[in-house]
Amino acid sequence: MPLKKGKSKKVISDNIEEIMHSYHEKGTIGTSSPASNEKAQKQAIAIAFSLAKKKK
């Protein structure tokens, strides 16, 4: 499922959840393979906020 567009807390939270779900299924986030769940979560948060920033 593609990530949602928008800047609200709900949209950002949904995007983080979607990225983490994908990480748990595939073991990767995009082309990177974070070593731990904690690092994957930090990366998912950064991606979600970056997308929200681009949608200005």
PDBQT receptor file of N, H, CA, C and O in Angstrom, charges set to zero:
ATOM      1  N   MET A   1       0.846  -1.175   0.000  1.00  0.00    +0.000 N 
ATOM      2  CA  MET A   1       0.000   0.000   0.000  1.00  0.00    +0.000 C 
ATOM      3  C   MET A   1       0.894   1.241   0.000  1.00  0.00    +0.000 C 
ATOM      4  O   MET A   1       1.835   1.316   0.791  1.00  0.00    +0.000 OA
ATOM      5  N   PRO A   2       0.623   2.203  -0.860  1.00  0.00    +0.000 N 
ATOM      6  CA  PRO A   2       1.454   3.408  -0.900  1.00  0.00    +0.000 C 
ATOM      7  C   PRO A   2       1.255   4.262   0.347  1.00  0.00    +0.000 C 
ATOM      8  O   PRO A   2       0.225   4.178   1.016  1.00  0.00    +0.000 OA
ATOM      9  N   LEU A   3       2.246   5.073   0.644  1.00  0.00    +0.000 N 
ATOM     10  H   LEU A   3       3.083   5.140   0.100  1.00  0.00    +0.000 HD
ATOM     11  CA  LEU A   3       2.156   5.944   1.800  1.00  0.00    +0.000 C 
ATOM     12  C   LEU A   3       1.178   7.078   1.516  1.00  0.00    +0.000 C 
ATOM     13  O   LEU A   3       1.015   7.502   0.372  1.00  0.00    +0.000 OA
ATOM     14  N   LYS A   4       0.534   7.560   2.569  1.00  0.00    +0.000 N 
ATOM     15  H   LYS A   4       0.667   7.216   3.498  1.00  0.00    +0.000 HD
ATOM     16  CA  LYS A   4      -0.469   8.611   2.432  1.00  0.00    +0.000 C 
ATOM     17  C   LYS A   4       0.196   9.977   2.341  1.00  0.00    +0.000 C 
ATOM     18  O   LYS A   4       1.328  10.156   2.789  1.00  0.00    +0.000 OA
ATOM     19  N   LYS A   5      -0.506  10.927   1.767  1.00  0.00    +0.000 N 
ATOM     20  H   LYS A   5      -1.426  10.781   1.403  1.00  0.00    +0.000 HD
ATOM     21  CA  LYS A   5      -0.022  12.295   1.656  1.00  0.00    +0.000 C 
ATOM     22  C   LYS A   5      -0.648  13.118   2.763  1.00  0.00    +0.000 C 
ATOM     23  O   LYS A   5      -1.806  12.898   3.120  1.00  0.00    +0.000 OA
ATOM     24  N   GLY A   6       0.096  14.057   3.308  1.00  0.00    +0.000 N 
ATOM     25  H   GLY A   6       1.036  14.236   3.019  1.00  0.00    +0.000 HD
ATOM     26  CA  GLY A   6      -0.441  14.957   4.310  1.00  0.00    +0.000 C 
ATOM     27  C   GLY A   6       0.532  15.205   5.434  1.00  0.00    +0.000 C 
ATOM     28  O   GLY A   6       1.577  14.561   5.534  1.00  0.00    +0.000 OA
ATOM     29  N   LYS A   7       0.162  16.175   6.301  1.00  0.00    +0.000 N 
ATOM     30  H   LYS A   7      -0.687  16.698   6.220  1.00  0.00    +0.000 HD
ATOM     31  CA  LYS A   7       1.036  16.578   7.386  1.00  0.00    +0.000 C 
ATOM     32  C   LYS A   7       0.451  16.313   8.765  1.00  0.00    +0.000 C 
ATOM     33  O   LYS A   7       1.112  16.598   9.764  1.00  0.00    +0.000 OA
ATOM     34  N   SER A   8      -0.751  15.784   8.858  1.00  0.00    +0.000 N 
ATOM     35  H   SER A   8      -1.287  15.552   8.046  1.00  0.00    +0.000 HD
ATOM     36  CA  SER A   8      -1.379  15.590  10.159  1.00  0.00    +0.000 C 
ATOM     37  C   SER A   8      -0.712  14.455  10.929  1.00  0.00    +0.000 C 
ATOM     38  O   SER A   8      -0.054  13.594  10.345  1.00  0.00    +0.000 OA
ATOM     39  N   LYS A   9      -0.889  14.466  12.245  1.00  0.00    +0.000 N 
ATOM     40  H   LYS A   9      -1.423  15.165  12.720  1.00  0.00    +0.000 HD
ATOM     41  CA  LYS A   9      -0.309  13.419  13.094  1.00  0.00    +0.000 C 
ATOM     42  C   LYS A   9      -0.830  12.046  12.706  1.00  0.00    +0.000 C 
ATOM     43  O   LYS A   9      -0.086  11.066  12.751  1.00  0.00    +0.000 OA
ATOM     44  N   LYS A  10      -2.082  11.963  12.331  1.00  0.00    +0.000 N 
ATOM     45  H   LYS A  10      -2.687  12.759  12.294  1.00  0.00    +0.000 HD
ATOM     46  CA  LYS A  10      -2.704  10.698  11.941  1.00  0.00    +0.000 C 
ATOM     47  C   LYS A  10      -2.037  10.125  10.688  1.00  0.00    +0.000 C 
ATOM     48  O   LYS A  10      -1.744   8.931  10.630  1.00  0.00    +0.000 OA
ATOM     49  N   VAL A  11      -1.803  10.962   9.702  1.00  0.00    +0.000 N 
ATOM     50  H   VAL A  11      -2.041  11.932   9.749  1.00  0.00    +0.000 HD
ATOM     51  CA  VAL A  11      -1.185  10.515   8.453  1.00  0.00    +0.000 C 
ATOM     52  C   VAL A  11       0.259  10.079   8.706  1.00  0.00    +0.000 C 
ATOM     53  O   VAL A  11       0.692   9.047   8.195  1.00  0.00    +0.000 OA
ATOM     54  N   ILE A  12       0.999  10.854   9.487  1.00  0.00    +0.000 N 
ATOM     55  H   ILE A  12       0.646  11.692   9.902  1.00  0.00    +0.000 HD
ATOM     56  CA  ILE A  12       2.382  10.498   9.802  1.00  0.00    +0.000 C 
ATOM     57  C   ILE A  12       2.427   9.182  10.556  1.00  0.00    +0.000 C 
ATOM     58  O   ILE A  12       3.267   8.330  10.266  1.00  0.00    +0.000 OA
ATOM     59  N   SER A  13       1.538   9.006  11.517  1.00  0.00    +0.000 N 
ATOM     60  H   SER A  13       0.856   9.698  11.753  1.00  0.00    +0.000 HD
ATOM     61  CA  SER A  13       1.479   7.773  12.294  1.00  0.00    +0.000 C 
ATOM     62  C   SER A  13       1.138   6.576  11.411  1.00  0.00    +0.000 C 
ATOM     63  O   SER A  13       1.734   5.508  11.548  1.00  0.00    +0.000 OA
ATOM     64  N   ASP A  14       0.188   6.756  10.517  1.00  0.00    +0.000 N 
ATOM     65  H   ASP A  14      -0.296   7.624  10.406  1.00  0.00    +0.000 HD
ATOM     66  CA  ASP A  14      -0.187   5.677   9.596  1.00  0.00    +0.000 C 
ATOM     67  C   ASP A  14       0.974   5.300   8.681  1.00  0.00    +0.000 C 
ATOM     68  O   ASP A  14       1.179   4.122   8.387  1.00  0.00    +0.000 OA
ATOM     69  N   ASN A  15       1.735   6.301   8.230  1.00  0.00    +0.000 N 
ATOM     70  H   ASN A  15       1.569   7.258   8.468  1.00  0.00    +0.000 HD
ATOM     71  CA  ASN A  15       2.880   6.031   7.362  1.00  0.00    +0.000 C 
ATOM     72  C   ASN A  15       3.971   5.266   8.105  1.00  0.00    +0.000 C 
ATOM     73  O   ASN A  15       4.573   4.348   7.549  1.00  0.00    +0.000 OA
ATOM     74  N   ILE A  16       4.230   5.641   9.361  1.00  0.00    +0.000 N 
ATOM     75  H   ILE A  16       3.741   6.387   9.813  1.00  0.00    +0.000 HD
ATOM     76  CA  ILE A  16       5.218   4.922  10.164  1.00  0.00    +0.000 C 
ATOM     77  C   ILE A  16       4.775   3.475  10.345  1.00  0.00    +0.000 C 
ATOM     78  O   ILE A  16       5.579   2.551  10.220  1.00  0.00    +0.000 OA
ATOM     79  N   GLU A  17       3.503   3.286  10.638  1.00  0.00    +0.000 N 
ATOM     80  H   GLU A  17       2.850   4.036  10.740  1.00  0.00    +0.000 HD
ATOM     81  CA  GLU A  17       2.969   1.934  10.813  1.00  0.00    +0.000 C 
ATOM     82  C   GLU A  17       3.109   1.116   9.533  1.00  0.00    +0.000 C 
ATOM     83  O   GLU A  17       3.453  -0.064   9.591  1.00  0.00    +0.000 OA
ATOM     84  N   GLU A  18       2.850   1.720   8.397  1.00  0.00    +0.000 N 
ATOM     85  H   GLU A  18       2.570   2.679   8.350  1.00  0.00    +0.000 HD
ATOM     86  CA  GLU A  18       2.955   1.024   7.109  1.00  0.00    +0.000 C 
ATOM     87  C   GLU A  18       4.405   0.650   6.797  1.00  0.00    +0.000 C 
ATOM     88  O   GLU A  18       4.674  -0.455   6.325  1.00  0.00    +0.000 OA
ATOM     89  N   ILE A  19       5.334   1.564   7.060  1.00  0.00    +0.000 N 
ATOM     90  H   ILE A  19       5.115   2.461   7.444  1.00  0.00    +0.000 HD
ATOM     91  CA  ILE A  19       6.752   1.286   6.812  1.00  0.00    +0.000 C 
ATOM     92  C   ILE A  19       7.236   0.159   7.716  1.00  0.00    +0.000 C 
ATOM     93  O   ILE A  19       7.956  -0.728   7.258  1.00  0.00    +0.000 OA
ATOM     94  N   MET A  20       6.853   0.180   8.987  1.00  0.00    +0.000 N 
ATOM     95  H   MET A  20       6.268   0.901   9.358  1.00  0.00    +0.000 HD
ATOM     96  CA  MET A  20       7.279  -0.856   9.926  1.00  0.00    +0.000 C 
ATOM     97  C   MET A  20       6.666  -2.209   9.562  1.00  0.00    +0.000 C 
ATOM     98  O   MET A  20       7.323  -3.242   9.695  1.00  0.00    +0.000 OA
ATOM     99  N   HIS A  21       5.431  -2.210   9.112  1.00  0.00    +0.000 N 
ATOM    100  H   HIS A  21       4.898  -1.371   9.003  1.00  0.00    +0.000 HD
ATOM    101  CA  HIS A  21       4.785  -3.450   8.679  1.00  0.00    +0.000 C 
ATOM    102  C   HIS A  21       5.562  -4.053   7.507  1.00  0.00    +0.000 C 
ATOM    103  O   HIS A  21       5.809  -5.259   7.463  1.00  0.00    +0.000 OA
ATOM    104  N   SER A  22       5.939  -3.201   6.568  1.00  0.00    +0.000 N 
ATOM    105  H   SER A  22       5.738  -2.222   6.603  1.00  0.00    +0.000 HD
ATOM    106  CA  SER A  22       6.719  -3.644   5.426  1.00  0.00    +0.000 C 
ATOM    107  C   SER A  22       8.078  -4.178   5.877  1.00  0.00    +0.000 C 
ATOM    108  O   SER A  22       8.557  -5.181   5.347  1.00  0.00    +0.000 OA
ATOM    109  N   TYR A  23       8.701  -3.515   6.853  1.00  0.00    +0.000 N 
ATOM    110  H   TYR A  23       8.312  -2.700   7.284  1.00  0.00    +0.000 HD
ATOM    111  CA  TYR A  23      10.002  -3.968   7.373  1.00  0.00    +0.000 C 
ATOM    112  C   TYR A  23       9.885  -5.351   8.006  1.00  0.00    +0.000 C 
ATOM    113  O   TYR A  23      10.756  -6.198   7.808  1.00  0.00    +0.000 OA
ATOM    114  N   HIS A  24       8.821  -5.585   8.764  1.00  0.00    +0.000 N 
ATOM    115  H   HIS A  24       8.113  -4.897   8.925  1.00  0.00    +0.000 HD
ATOM    116  CA  HIS A  24       8.656  -6.880   9.428  1.00  0.00    +0.000 C 
ATOM    117  C   HIS A  24       8.401  -8.002   8.420  1.00  0.00    +0.000 C 
ATOM    118  O   HIS A  24       8.778  -9.148   8.664  1.00  0.00    +0.000 OA
ATOM    119  N   GLU A  25       7.770  -7.684   7.303  1.00  0.00    +0.000 N 
ATOM    120  H   GLU A  25       7.464  -6.753   7.105  1.00  0.00    +0.000 HD
ATOM    121  CA  GLU A  25       7.514  -8.696   6.273  1.00  0.00    +0.000 C 
ATOM    122  C   GLU A  25       8.761  -8.999   5.439  1.00  0.00    +0.000 C 
ATOM    123  O   GLU A  25       9.086 -10.162   5.200  1.00  0.00    +0.000 OA
ATOM    124  N   LYS A  26       9.458  -7.943   4.998  1.00  0.00    +0.000 N 
ATOM    125  H   LYS A  26       9.194  -6.999   5.192  1.00  0.00    +0.000 HD
ATOM    126  CA  LYS A  26      10.552  -8.104   4.050  1.00  0.00    +0.000 C 
ATOM    127  C   LYS A  26      11.935  -8.061   4.693  1.00  0.00    +0.000 C 
ATOM    128  O   LYS A  26      12.884  -8.632   4.157  1.00  0.00    +0.000 OA
ATOM    129  N   GLY A  27      12.056  -7.388   5.838  1.00  0.00    +0.000 N 
ATOM    130  H   GLY A  27      11.285  -6.924   6.273  1.00  0.00    +0.000 HD
ATOM    131  CA  GLY A  27      13.359  -7.224   6.467  1.00  0.00    +0.000 C 
ATOM    132  C   GLY A  27      14.145  -6.055   5.917  1.00  0.00    +0.000 C 
ATOM    133  O   GLY A  27      15.312  -5.871   6.264  1.00  0.00    +0.000 OA
ATOM    134  N   THR A  28      13.517  -5.262   5.061  1.00  0.00    +0.000 N 
ATOM    135  H   THR A  28      12.569  -5.412   4.779  1.00  0.00    +0.000 HD
ATOM    136  CA  THR A  28      14.192  -4.091   4.500  1.00  0.00    +0.000 C 
ATOM    137  C   THR A  28      13.252  -2.899   4.509  1.00  0.00    +0.000 C 
ATOM    138  O   THR A  28      12.029  -3.031   4.556  1.00  0.00    +0.000 OA
ATOM    139  N   ILE A  29      13.874  -1.735   4.463  1.00  0.00    +0.000 N 
ATOM    140  H   ILE A  29      14.867  -1.628   4.425  1.00  0.00    +0.000 HD
ATOM    141  CA  ILE A  29      13.135  -0.489   4.255  1.00  0.00    +0.000 C 
ATOM    142  C   ILE A  29      13.731   0.121   2.999  1.00  0.00    +0.000 C 
ATOM    143  O   ILE A  29      14.836   0.663   3.026  1.00  0.00    +0.000 OA
ATOM    144  N   GLY A  30      13.011   0.030   1.923  1.00  0.00    +0.000 N 
ATOM    145  H   GLY A  30      12.114  -0.411   1.902  1.00  0.00    +0.000 HD
ATOM    146  CA  GLY A  30      13.555   0.462   0.639  1.00  0.00    +0.000 C 
ATOM    147  C   GLY A  30      14.698  -0.449   0.245  1.00  0.00    +0.000 C 
ATOM    148  O   GLY A  30      14.507  -1.648   0.043  1.00  0.00    +0.000 OA
ATOM    149  N   THR A  31      15.892   0.125   0.135  1.00  0.00    +0.000 N 
ATOM    150  H   THR A  31      16.047   1.099   0.299  1.00  0.00    +0.000 HD
ATOM    151  CA  THR A  31      17.055  -0.684  -0.221  1.00  0.00    +0.000 C 
ATOM    152  C   THR A  31      17.956  -0.969   0.973  1.00  0.00    +0.000 C 
ATOM    153  O   THR A  31      18.931  -1.709   0.843  1.00  0.00    +0.000 OA
ATOM    154  N   SER A  32      17.645  -0.391   2.145  1.00  0.00    +0.000 N 
ATOM    155  H   SER A  32      16.853   0.210   2.251  1.00  0.00    +0.000 HD
ATOM    156  CA  SER A  32      18.493  -0.610   3.317  1.00  0.00    +0.000 C 
ATOM    157  C   SER A  32      17.934  -1.727   4.190  1.00  0.00    +0.000 C 
ATOM    158  O   SER A  32      16.738  -2.018   4.172  1.00  0.00    +0.000 OA
ATOM    159  N   SER A  33      18.826  -2.340   4.950  1.00  0.00    +0.000 N 
ATOM    160  H   SER A  33      19.797  -2.103   4.965  1.00  0.00    +0.000 HD
ATOM    161  CA  SER A  33      18.454  -3.428   5.856  1.00  0.00    +0.000 C 
ATOM    162  C   SER A  33      18.909  -3.076   7.274  1.00  0.00    +0.000 C 
ATOM    163  O   SER A  33      20.005  -3.463   7.677  1.00  0.00    +0.000 OA
ATOM    164  N   PRO A  34      18.091  -2.353   8.035  1.00  0.00    +0.000 N 
ATOM    165  CA  PRO A  34      18.489  -1.986   9.393  1.00  0.00    +0.000 C 
ATOM    166  C   PRO A  34      18.777  -3.222  10.242  1.00  0.00    +0.000 C 
ATOM    167  O   PRO A  34      18.090  -4.238  10.130  1.00  0.00    +0.000 OA
ATOM    168  N   ALA A  35      19.805  -3.123  11.093  1.00  0.00    +0.000 N 
ATOM    169  H   ALA A  35      20.363  -2.298  11.184  1.00  0.00    +0.000 HD
ATOM    170  CA  ALA A  35      20.255  -4.266  11.883  1.00  0.00    +0.000 C 
ATOM    171  C   ALA A  35      19.275  -4.632  12.992  1.00  0.00    +0.000 C 
ATOM    172  O   ALA A  35      19.167  -5.800  13.364  1.00  0.00    +0.000 OA
ATOM    173  N   SER A  36      18.565  -3.647  13.518  1.00  0.00    +0.000 N 
ATOM    174  H   SER A  36      18.652  -2.697  13.215  1.00  0.00    +0.000 HD
ATOM    175  CA  SER A  36      17.656  -3.930  14.625  1.00  0.00    +0.000 C 
ATOM    176  C   SER A  36      16.310  -3.248  14.396  1.00  0.00    +0.000 C 
ATOM    177  O   SER A  36      16.168  -2.376  13.539  1.00  0.00    +0.000 OA
ATOM    178  N   ASN A  37      15.344  -3.666  15.179  1.00  0.00    +0.000 N 
ATOM    179  H   ASN A  37      15.460  -4.374  15.875  1.00  0.00    +0.000 HD
ATOM    180  CA  ASN A  37      14.005  -3.087  15.099  1.00  0.00    +0.000 C 
ATOM    181  C   ASN A  37      14.041  -1.613  15.498  1.00  0.00    +0.000 C 
ATOM    182  O   ASN A  37      13.317  -0.798  14.927  1.00  0.00    +0.000 OA
ATOM    183  N   GLU A  38      14.877  -1.269  16.473  1.00  0.00    +0.000 N 
ATOM    184  H   GLU A  38      15.465  -1.931  16.937  1.00  0.00    +0.000 HD
ATOM    185  CA  GLU A  38      14.984   0.111  16.937  1.00  0.00    +0.000 C 
ATOM    186  C   GLU A  38      15.504   1.027  15.822  1.00  0.00    +0.000 C 
ATOM    187  O   GLU A  38      14.978   2.121  15.616  1.00  0.00    +0.000 OA
ATOM    188  N   LYS A  39      16.525   0.579  15.116  1.00  0.00    +0.000 N 
ATOM    189  H   LYS A  39      16.952  -0.309  15.283  1.00  0.00    +0.000 HD
ATOM    190  CA  LYS A  39      17.069   1.378  14.017  1.00  0.00    +0.000 C 
ATOM    191  C   LYS A  39      16.072   1.494  12.876  1.00  0.00    +0.000 C 
ATOM    192  O   LYS A  39      15.982   2.539  12.233  1.00  0.00    +0.000 OA
ATOM    193  N   ALA A  40      15.329   0.435  12.623  1.00  0.00    +0.000 N 
ATOM    194  H   ALA A  40      15.402  -0.414  13.146  1.00  0.00    +0.000 HD
ATOM    195  CA  ALA A  40      14.298   0.469  11.580  1.00  0.00    +0.000 C 
ATOM    196  C   ALA A  40      13.197   1.463  11.950  1.00  0.00    +0.000 C 
ATOM    197  O   ALA A  40      12.688   2.183  11.090  1.00  0.00    +0.000 OA
ATOM    198  N   GLN A  41      12.834   1.497  13.230  1.00  0.00    +0.000 N 
ATOM    199  H   GLN A  41      13.247   0.912  13.928  1.00  0.00    +0.000 HD
ATOM    200  CA  GLN A  41      11.798   2.425  13.672  1.00  0.00    +0.000 C 
ATOM    201  C   GLN A  41      12.264   3.868  13.527  1.00  0.00    +0.000 C 
ATOM    202  O   GLN A  41      11.492   4.724  13.094  1.00  0.00    +0.000 OA
ATOM    203  N   LYS A  42      13.511   4.148  13.883  1.00  0.00    +0.000 N 
ATOM    204  H   LYS A  42      14.137   3.453  14.235  1.00  0.00    +0.000 HD
ATOM    205  CA  LYS A  42      14.043   5.500  13.725  1.00  0.00    +0.000 C 
ATOM    206  C   LYS A  42      14.054   5.914  12.256  1.00  0.00    +0.000 C 
ATOM    207  O   LYS A  42      13.744   7.057  11.921  1.00  0.00    +0.000 OA
ATOM    208  N   GLN A  43      14.411   4.981  11.391  1.00  0.00    +0.000 N 
ATOM    209  H   GLN A  43      14.662   4.052  11.663  1.00  0.00    +0.000 HD
ATOM    210  CA  GLN A  43      14.438   5.265   9.963  1.00  0.00    +0.000 C 
ATOM    211  C   GLN A  43      13.023   5.500   9.429  1.00  0.00    +0.000 C 
ATOM    212  O   GLN A  43      12.814   6.381   8.596  1.00  0.00    +0.000 OA
ATOM    213  N   ALA A  44      12.058   4.718   9.903  1.00  0.00    +0.000 N 
ATOM    214  H   ALA A  44      12.229   4.002  10.580  1.00  0.00    +0.000 HD
ATOM    215  CA  ALA A  44      10.665   4.886   9.468  1.00  0.00    +0.000 C 
ATOM    216  C   ALA A  44      10.129   6.252   9.886  1.00  0.00    +0.000 C 
ATOM    217  O   ALA A  44       9.413   6.900   9.123  1.00  0.00    +0.000 OA
ATOM    218  N   ILE A  45      10.475   6.688  11.092  1.00  0.00    +0.000 N 
ATOM    219  H   ILE A  45      11.057   6.162  11.712  1.00  0.00    +0.000 HD
ATOM    220  CA  ILE A  45      10.042   8.006  11.569  1.00  0.00    +0.000 C 
ATOM    221  C   ILE A  45      10.642   9.099  10.692  1.00  0.00    +0.000 C 
ATOM    222  O   ILE A  45       9.948  10.039  10.306  1.00  0.00    +0.000 OA
ATOM    223  N   ALA A  46      11.923   8.980  10.379  1.00  0.00    +0.000 N 
ATOM    224  H   ALA A  46      12.488   8.216  10.693  1.00  0.00    +0.000 HD
ATOM    225  CA  ALA A  46      12.580   9.978   9.535  1.00  0.00    +0.000 C 
ATOM    226  C   ALA A  46      11.947  10.044   8.151  1.00  0.00    +0.000 C 
ATOM    227  O   ALA A  46      11.758  11.130   7.603  1.00  0.00    +0.000 OA
ATOM    228  N   ILE A  47      11.621   8.896   7.589  1.00  0.00    +0.000 N 
ATOM    229  H   ILE A  47      11.774   8.013   8.033  1.00  0.00    +0.000 HD
ATOM    230  CA  ILE A  47      10.993   8.855   6.265  1.00  0.00    +0.000 C 
ATOM    231  C   ILE A  47       9.613   9.511   6.308  1.00  0.00    +0.000 C 
ATOM    232  O   ILE A  47       9.275  10.306   5.431  1.00  0.00    +0.000 OA
ATOM    233  N   ALA A  48       8.822   9.184   7.318  1.00  0.00    +0.000 N 
ATOM    234  H   ALA A  48       9.096   8.538   8.030  1.00  0.00    +0.000 HD
ATOM    235  CA  ALA A  48       7.460   9.719   7.420  1.00  0.00    +0.000 C 
ATOM    236  C   ALA A  48       7.478  11.240   7.582  1.00  0.00    +0.000 C 
ATOM    237  O   ALA A  48       6.679  11.936   6.954  1.00  0.00    +0.000 OA
ATOM    238  N   PHE A  49       8.378  11.761   8.415  1.00  0.00    +0.000 N 
ATOM    239  H   PHE A  49       9.027  11.195   8.925  1.00  0.00    +0.000 HD
ATOM    240  CA  PHE A  49       8.447  13.207   8.602  1.00  0.00    +0.000 C 
ATOM    241  C   PHE A  49       9.007  13.894   7.350  1.00  0.00    +0.000 C 
ATOM    242  O   PHE A  49       8.598  15.008   7.023  1.00  0.00    +0.000 OA
ATOM    243  N   SER A  50       9.917  13.252   6.666  1.00  0.00    +0.000 N 
ATOM    244  H   SER A  50      10.249  12.347   6.932  1.00  0.00    +0.000 HD
ATOM    245  CA  SER A  50      10.456  13.808   5.441  1.00  0.00    +0.000 C 
ATOM    246  C   SER A  50       9.373  13.923   4.380  1.00  0.00    +0.000 C 
ATOM    247  O   SER A  50       9.291  14.935   3.684  1.00  0.00    +0.000 OA
ATOM    248  N   LEU A  51       8.542  12.895   4.251  1.00  0.00    +0.000 N 
ATOM    249  H   LEU A  51       8.609  12.073   4.817  1.00  0.00    +0.000 HD
ATOM    250  CA  LEU A  51       7.433  12.960   3.286  1.00  0.00    +0.000 C 
ATOM    251  C   LEU A  51       6.432  14.046   3.658  1.00  0.00    +0.000 C 
ATOM    252  O   LEU A  51       5.912  14.738   2.782  1.00  0.00    +0.000 OA
ATOM    253  N   ALA A  52       6.158  14.201   4.952  1.00  0.00    +0.000 N 
ATOM    254  H   ALA A  52       6.581  13.639   5.664  1.00  0.00    +0.000 HD
ATOM    255  CA  ALA A  52       5.221  15.233   5.394  1.00  0.00    +0.000 C 
ATOM    256  C   ALA A  52       5.777  16.625   5.085  1.00  0.00    +0.000 C 
ATOM    257  O   ALA A  52       5.027  17.532   4.723  1.00  0.00    +0.000 OA
ATOM    258  N   LYS A  53       7.076  16.786   5.229  1.00  0.00    +0.000 N 
ATOM    259  H   LYS A  53       7.685  16.050   5.524  1.00  0.00    +0.000 HD
ATOM    260  CA  LYS A  53       7.712  18.075   4.943  1.00  0.00    +0.000 C 
ATOM    261  C   LYS A  53       7.631  18.408   3.460  1.00  0.00    +0.000 C 
ATOM    262  O   LYS A  53       7.443  19.569   3.095  1.00  0.00    +0.000 OA
ATOM    263  N   LYS A  54       7.770  17.401   2.602  1.00  0.00    +0.000 N 
ATOM    264  H   LYS A  54       7.922  16.458   2.898  1.00  0.00    +0.000 HD
ATOM    265  CA  LYS A  54       7.734  17.627   1.153  1.00  0.00    +0.000 C 
ATOM    266  C   LYS A  54       6.344  18.009   0.668  1.00  0.00    +0.000 C 
ATOM    267  O   LYS A  54       6.215  18.589  -0.410  1.00  0.00    +0.000 OA
ATOM    268  N   LYS A  55       5.316  17.705   1.422  1.00  0.00    +0.000 N 
ATOM    269  H   LYS A  55       5.421  17.235   2.298  1.00  0.00    +0.000 HD
ATOM    270  CA  LYS A  55       3.934  17.929   0.979  1.00  0.00    +0.000 C 
ATOM    271  C   LYS A  55       3.434  19.336   1.274  1.00  0.00    +0.000 C 
ATOM    272  O   LYS A  55       2.229  19.577   1.203  1.00  0.00    +0.000 OA
ATOM    273  N   LYS A  56       4.332  20.283   1.606  1.00  0.00    +0.000 N 
ATOM    274  H   LYS A  56       5.311  20.087   1.663  1.00  0.00    +0.000 HD
ATOM    275  CA  LYS A  56       3.919  21.652   1.914  1.00  0.00    +0.000 C 
ATOM    276  C   LYS A  56       3.184  22.291   0.782  1.00  0.00    +0.000 C 
ATOM    277  O   LYS A  56       2.769  23.445   0.887  1.00  0.00    +0.000 OA
TER     278      LYS A  56
